[in-house]
Amino acid sequence: MPYCPQCGYEYVAGAKFCPDCQRPLAEGEQVFCHSCNEPITAGVTFCPHCGVLLASAETPKRIMCDVHRHTPAVGACVVCGKPVCDACAVKKLGKIFCDNDEHVKMAFDWVAVCSTSTQDEAAMIKANLEGAGIEAMVFSQSDRMFFTTVGNLAVNEVMVPKRSLDDAQQFLRSINVALSGETRKS
């Protein structure tokens, strides 16, 4: 049965995209992270929700820490996707981060207002938000995650401070940009 790897909702046979998340649906049995129990795309190397390294026979080689190149990674930063070993990993509220303090702040003080499939589109949306006086940043896990180019780890998210979310959503709707969890208007 097709399911959305982002939100976990199951759909009838023949459906191709999740109308809420705008993501392609995955076929077969839904896969969940063994650590946080969130839905994940089959075959991903790291859980995009908690950052834990997912053991898989499909992983061709051992993933090493980005800083300590000879030390196996235990996970990846949920913000930048950088593989980290136990010594480098910063663990906060069940999530793994790299040593960049801004990433912890970003994960808890910033929120994704929309997601795109290309970095160029995300950069244009960011520029439009900034032109409207709304602070924004683009975060792309595909910058770092060379292990996969599909699923949750290849999205480009436009993020705004939580305090600016309503203004950002209102502005993006006015220029016909699909928000996270919404369908684009024709």
Secondary structure, DSSP 4 states (H G I P E B T S, - for coil): --B-TTT--B--TT--B-TTT--BPBPSS-EE-TTT--EE-TT-SB-TTT-BB---TT--SPPBPSSSTTSB-SEE-TTT--EE-TTT-EEETTEEE-S-HHHHHHHHHEEEEEEESSHHHHHHHHHHHHHTT---EEEEGGGT-TT-SSGGGG-EEEEEEGGGHHHHHHHHHHTTPPPTTSPPP-
